[in-house]
Amino acid sequence: MAPIHLGERVVVSQGAHLCTGSHDYSSATFPLFARPITIGADAWICTEAFVGPGVQIGEGAVIGARSVAMRSQPAWMVCAGNPCKPIKPRKRS
């Protein structure tokens, strides 16, 4: 529905869902919308994580298994949960 931009060396693990479209539930006509997803270089989207429309995942970020990222997440952070939030810095190697 909308572009998905993957930086170099991005890992998207099994069962992860990158969803660029949804519906505006606040409107009586429930219109469809689409927004691009951008995942920075060296990021890892772990098993069964969900990344929603318009979300940007920063360079080197880790989105933990089964996390739900409906908002953008910062670079070089380990992020997890529902809703997904930064937990701790990720060391650069």
Secondary structure by P-SEA (a helix, b strand, c coil): cbbbbbcccccccccccccccccccccccbbbbbbbbbbccccccccbbbbccbbbbccccccccccccccccccccccccccbbbcbbbbcc
